[in-house]
Amino acid sequence: MTPSPMPLSVIDFASVRPGQSVGEALQDSVALARKAEELDYDRVWYSEHHNMGSIASSAPAVLMAHIASQTERIRLGSGGVMLPNHSPLVIAEQFGTLAELHPDRIDLGLGRAPGTDPQTFRALRREPSAAEHFPDDVRELQAFLGDSPSDLARTRGITATPGRGTRVPLYILGSSLFGAQLAAKFGLPYAFASHFAPDALEQASAVYRDRFEPSDQLAEPYMIAAVNVVADDDTGRAARELHWFRRQRVKLMAGRGRHFSDEELDMVMESAAGRQILHMITYTAVGDGPEVRDYLRDFAERAGADELMIAPVGSTRERVHGTLEVLRRAWSD
């Protein structure tokens, strides 16, 4: 079979497993990036979440700085920075610093959601209306990273140092038509969060491609679609890992720190709330290498994707790495 030229990348949530410390989870993220680099994945992205005890990637730029120093060539990025939580100038300085330290390795994915609950959003000292300014903030951030006369005019002569002239590539993240329309209007790559928000994927992809306007950064539309993957040479073990993944997802989202017995968790999974949580991970490839490869190729065609962002599933570090290894071998067959 002809090898697919489609790039494969990785999204890492810096998950804190039961019984782990945050420091141990972050060391897992270093190991995952090294494994992805060894296997020639294109990039690893980190998502900004707050007040979530199971996710340690609340400061993507800091995590990226450490992991960039522990790897050699793989691209690293935010998937994403939730821009309403921040000043565009500060983000330009943070990612400009990363770009100067690690040239041509840094991506800046941007999201509009707060990535947290309302109480935590207030603790971030942001106003509820901050998301309404997202398009203007993206333009301002873009200008801080540029160095043309029009960029300086937009920033009122304020210079981001580091930042100015680095032109860190921007990506718009989304799970609805808003992000697709904005990415198309601004001529930026678009990444859809189909690994947890499946419903609008095909419509958003079509809107993005139909309305795309070329820009200095991008001449043609570029669509990234995210998907969960559970891969193992042993299909029985892959099925068990999927079972673990489904139960863990419901436990984390429905329980929010509460302990469930196995019987209680069974009932929650059968409830309307549990079914809705499981619906969020509709796009999950599971099986051995050929099964996962075929699923992903069909998924990429349905999504109109130019690149797939893999959310590797595994109950242990070794199982996560195994998913990446099995997929990479099959992807080249």
C-alpha positions as CSV (number, residue, x, y, z in Angstrom):
1,M,0.0,0.0,0.0
2,T,1.3,3.5,-0.9
3,P,2.5,5.4,2.2
4,S,0.2,8.3,3.2
5,P,2.0,11.7,3.0
6,M,-0.4,13.1,5.6
7,P,1.4,14.5,8.7
8,L,0.7,13.0,12.1
9,S,1.0,15.1,15.2
10,V,0.3,14.6,18.9
11,I,-1.8,16.5,21.5
12,D,-0.6,16.0,25.0
13,F,-2.8,17.0,28.0
14,A,0.0,16.3,30.6
15,S,-2.5,14.0,32.3
16,V,-2.0,13.4,36.0
17,R,-2.8,9.7,36.5
18,P,-4.3,8.4,39.8
19,G,-1.5,8.1,42.3
20,Q,0.9,10.4,40.3
21,S,2.4,13.7,41.3
22,V,2.2,16.6,39.0
23,G,6.0,16.5,38.6
24,E,5.8,12.8,37.5
25,A,3.1,13.7,35.0
26,L,5.3,16.5,33.5
27,Q,8.2,14.0,33.2
28,D,5.7,11.8,31.3
29,S,5.2,14.7,28.9
30,V,9.0,15.0,28.3
31,A,9.1,11.3,27.6
32,L,6.1,11.5,25.2
33,A,7.7,14.3,23.2
34,R,11.0,12.4,23.0
35,K,9.1,9.3,21.8
36,A,7.1,11.4,19.2
37,E,10.4,12.9,18.0
38,E,12.0,9.4,17.7
39,L,9.0,8.2,15.7
40,D,9.0,11.3,13.4
41,Y,5.7,12.7,14.4
42,D,5.5,16.3,13.2
43,R,4.6,18.2,16.3
44,V,3.3,18.0,19.9
45,W,0.8,20.5,21.2
46,Y,-0.2,21.3,24.8
47,S,-3.6,22.6,25.9
48,E,-4.3,25.4,28.5
49,H,-6.6,24.2,31.2
50,H,-7.1,25.6,34.7
51,N,-8.5,24.2,38.0
52,M,-8.4,20.6,36.7
53,G,-6.5,18.3,38.9
54,S,-6.0,15.7,36.2
55,I,-4.4,18.1,33.7
56,A,-1.0,19.7,34.3
57,S,-0.6,21.8,31.1
58,S,-2.0,25.1,32.6
59,A,1.1,27.0,31.4
60,P,1.8,25.8,27.8
61,A,4.7,28.2,27.2
62,V,6.5,27.2,30.3
63,L,6.0,23.5,29.6
64,M,7.1,24.0,25.9
65,A,10.3,25.8,27.0
66,H,11.3,22.8,29.2
67,I,10.4,20.2,26.6
68,A,12.1,22.1,23.8
69,S,15.3,22.0,25.8
70,Q,14.9,18.2,26.2
71,T,14.3,17.5,22.5
72,E,16.1,18.4,19.3
73,R,13.9,19.0,16.3
74,I,10.2,18.2,16.8
75,R,7.8,21.2,16.6
76,L,6.1,22.2,19.8
77,G,3.0,24.4,20.2
78,S,0.0,25.4,22.2
79,G,-3.2,23.6,21.4
80,G,-4.0,26.0,22.6
81,V,-3.4,29.2,24.5
82,M,-6.9,30.5,25.5
83,L,-6.3,34.1,24.4
84,P,-9.2,35.7,26.3
85,N,-7.2,34.8,29.5
86,H,-4.2,36.9,28.4
87,S,-2.8,40.1,27.0
88,P,-1.8,39.7,23.4
89,L,1.5,41.5,24.2
90,V,2.4,39.0,27.0
91,I,1.7,36.0,24.7
92,A,3.8,37.6,21.9
93,E,6.7,38.0,24.4
94,Q,6.3,34.5,25.7
95,F,6.2,32.8,22.3
96,G,8.7,35.3,20.8
97,T,11.1,34.1,23.5
98,L,10.5,30.5,22.6
99,A,10.9,31.2,18.9
100,E,14.2,33.0,19.5
101,L,15.5,30.1,21.7
102,H,14.2,27.4,19.4
103,P,14.0,28.8,15.8
104,D,11.4,27.2,13.4
105,R,10.1,24.8,16.1
106,I,7.3,26.8,17.8
107,D,3.6,27.0,16.9
108,L,1.0,29.2,18.5
109,G,-2.5,27.7,18.5
110,L,-5.2,30.0,19.8
111,G,-8.6,29.3,21.4
112,R,-11.5,31.5,22.4
113,A,-12.9,29.5,25.3
114,P,-11.6,30.2,28.8
115,G,-10.5,26.6,29.4
116,T,-12.0,26.5,32.8
117,D,-15.1,27.2,35.0
118,P,-16.6,30.7,35.6
119,Q,-15.1,31.0,39.1
120,T,-11.6,30.2,38.0
121,F,-12.1,32.6,35.0
122,R,-12.7,35.3,37.6
123,A,-9.6,34.2,39.5
124,L,-7.6,34.8,36.2
125,R,-8.7,38.5,36.6
126,R,-10.5,38.4,33.2
127,E,-13.8,39.9,32.3
128,P,-16.7,37.7,31.0
129,S,-16.8,39.8,27.8
130,A,-13.1,39.0,27.0
131,A,-14.0,36.4,24.5
132,E,-15.9,39.0,22.4
133,H,-12.6,40.6,21.6
134,F,-11.0,37.4,20.4
135,P,-10.8,38.5,16.7
136,D,-9.2,41.8,17.5
137,D,-6.8,40.2,20.0
138,V,-5.7,37.7,17.3
139,R,-4.9,40.6,15.0
140,E,-3.1,42.5,17.7
141,L,-1.0,39.4,18.6
142,Q,-0.2,38.9,14.9
143,A,1.0,42.5,14.7
144,F,3.2,42.1,17.8
145,L,4.9,39.1,16.1
146,G,5.4,41.0,12.8
147,D,7.6,43.9,11.9
148,S,5.9,45.7,9.0
149,P,4.9,49.4,9.2
150,S,1.2,48.3,9.4
151,D,2.1,46.0,12.3
152,L,3.7,48.8,14.2
153,A,0.7,51.0,13.5
154,R,-1.7,48.4,14.9
155,T,0.3,48.1,18.1
156,R,0.6,51.9,18.4
157,G,4.4,51.7,18.3
158,I,4.7,49.2,21.1
159,T,7.3,46.6,20.4
160,A,7.3,43.0,21.8
161,T,10.9,42.1,22.7
162,P,11.3,39.2,22.2
163,G,8.5,38.7,19.7
164,R,8.8,41.3,17.0
165,G,9.8,39.8,13.6
166,T,9.6,36.2,14.8
167,R,6.3,35.7,12.9
168,V,5.4,32.6,15.0
169,P,2.8,30.8,13.0
170,L,-0.7,31.2,14.3
171,Y,-3.4,28.5,14.3
172,I,-7.1,29.0,15.2
173,L,-8.5,26.3,17.3
174,G,-12.2,25.6,17.5
175,S,-15.1,23.2,17.9
176,S,-17.8,25.3,16.2
177,L,-18.4,27.3,13.0
178,F,-17.1,30.5,14.7
179,G,-13.5,29.3,14.6
180,A,-13.8,28.0,11.1
181,Q,-15.2,31.3,9.9
182,L,-12.5,33.3,11.7
183,A,-9.6,31.1,10.5
184,A,-10.9,31.4,6.9
185,K,-11.3,35.2,7.1
186,F,-7.8,35.7,8.6
187,G,-6.2,33.2,6.2
188,L,-4.9,31.0,9.1
189,P,-4.7,27.2,9.6
190,Y,-7.6,25.8,11.4
191,A,-7.5,22.9,14.0
192,F,-10.8,21.3,15.0
193,A,-11.2,19.7,18.4
194,S,-13.0,16.6,17.1
195,H,-11.4,14.4,19.8
196,F,-13.9,15.8,22.3
197,A,-16.4,17.8,20.2
198,P,-17.5,15.7,17.2
199,D,-20.7,17.2,16.1
200,A,-19.7,20.2,13.8
201,L,-16.6,18.7,12.3
202,E,-17.7,18.2,8.7
203,Q,-19.7,21.4,8.5
204,A,-16.8,23.5,10.0
205,S,-14.3,21.9,7.6
206,A,-16.6,22.8,4.6
207,V,-17.1,26.4,5.8
208,Y,-13.4,26.9,6.4
209,R,-12.5,25.7,2.9
210,D,-15.3,27.5,1.1
211,R,-14.6,30.9,2.8
212,F,-10.8,30.8,3.0
213,E,-9.0,34.0,2.1
214,P,-5.2,33.7,1.4
215,S,-2.9,35.6,3.7
216,D,0.8,36.3,4.1
217,Q,1.1,33.3,6.4
218,L,-1.0,30.8,4.3
219,A,-1.9,30.7,0.6
220,E,-4.3,27.7,0.8
221,P,-6.5,26.3,3.6
222,Y,-4.9,23.9,6.0
223,M,-7.1,21.9,8.2
224,I,-6.0,19.8,11.3
225,A,-8.5,17.4,12.8
226,A,-8.0,15.8,16.2
227,V,-8.8,12.2,17.0
228,N,-8.4,9.7,19.9
229,V,-6.3,6.6,19.1
230,V,-6.0,3.3,21.0
231,A,-3.6,1.1,19.1
232,D,-1.9,-2.2,20.1
233,D,-0.7,-5.2,18.2
234,D,-2.9,-7.2,20.5
235,T,-6.5,-6.3,19.6
236,G,-7.8,-7.7,22.9
237,R,-5.5,-5.4,24.8
238,A,-6.6,-2.4,22.7
239,A,-10.2,-3.2,23.5
240,R,-9.3,-3.3,27.2
241,E,-7.5,0.0,26.9
242,L,-10.6,1.5,25.2
243,H,-12.8,0.2,28.1
244,W,-10.4,1.9,30.6
245,F,-10.5,5.1,28.6
246,R,-14.3,5.3,28.4
247,R,-14.7,4.6,32.2
248,Q,-11.9,7.1,33.1
249,R,-13.5,9.8,30.9
250,V,-16.9,9.4,32.6
251,K,-15.4,9.2,36.0
252,L,-13.4,12.4,35.6
253,M,-16.1,14.5,33.9
254,A,-19.1,13.3,35.9
255,G,-17.5,12.7,39.2
256,R,-15.3,15.8,39.4
257,G,-13.2,14.3,42.2
258,R,-15.9,12.1,43.7
259,H,-15.1,8.4,44.2
260,F,-17.3,6.0,42.4
261,S,-17.6,2.3,43.1
262,D,-17.6,0.1,40.0
263,E,-21.3,-0.4,40.3
264,E,-21.9,3.3,40.7
265,L,-19.8,4.1,37.7
266,D,-21.7,1.5,35.6
267,M,-24.9,3.3,36.4
268,V,-23.4,6.7,35.6
269,M,-22.2,5.5,32.3
270,E,-25.7,4.3,31.4
271,S,-27.3,7.6,32.4
272,A,-28.1,10.4,30.0
273,A,-25.1,12.4,31.3
274,G,-22.8,9.4,30.9
275,R,-23.9,8.8,27.3
276,Q,-23.3,12.4,26.5
277,I,-19.8,12.3,27.9
278,L,-19.1,9.2,25.8
279,H,-20.6,10.9,22.7
280,M,-17.8,13.4,23.1
281,I,-15.2,10.8,22.2
282,T,-17.1,9.5,19.2
283,Y,-14.0,9.9,17.0
284,T,-11.8,7.2,18.6
285,A,-9.7,4.8,16.5
286,V,-9.1,1.4,18.2
287,G,-7.5,-1.8,17.2
288,D,-4.2,-3.0,15.8
289,G,-2.1,-1.1,13.3
290,P,-4.0,-1.8,10.1
291,E,-7.4,-1.2,11.8
292,V,-6.3,2.1,13.2
293,R,-4.7,3.2,10.0
294,D,-7.8,2.5,7.9
295,Y,-10.0,4.2,10.4
296,L,-7.8,7.3,10.4
297,R,-7.6,7.5,6.6
298,D,-11.4,7.3,6.4
299,F,-11.7,9.9,9.2
300,A,-9.3,12.3,7.5
301,E,-11.3,12.1,4.3
302,R,-14.5,12.8,6.2
303,A,-12.9,15.7,8.0
304,G,-11.3,17.2,4.9
305,A,-8.1,17.1,7.0
306,D,-4.5,18.0,5.8
307,E,-3.1,16.7,9.1
308,L,-4.2,14.6,12.0
309,M,-3.6,15.5,15.6
310,I,-3.5,12.3,17.6
311,A,-4.7,12.1,21.2
312,P,-2.9,8.8,22.2
313,V,-4.8,6.8,24.8
314,G,-3.2,4.5,27.3
315,S,-3.5,3.6,31.0
316,T,0.2,3.8,31.4
317,R,3.2,5.7,29.9
318,E,4.1,2.5,28.1
319,R,0.7,2.0,26.6
320,V,0.6,5.6,25.4
321,H,4.0,5.1,23.7
322,G,2.8,1.8,22.3
323,T,-0.1,3.5,20.6
324,L,2.3,5.9,18.9
325,E,4.6,3.1,17.8
326,V,1.9,0.9,16.4
327,L,0.3,3.7,14.5
328,R,3.5,5.0,13.1
329,R,4.5,1.5,11.8
330,A,1.1,1.0,10.2
331,W,0.9,4.5,8.7
332,S,4.0,3.8,6.6
333,D,2.7,0.4,5.2
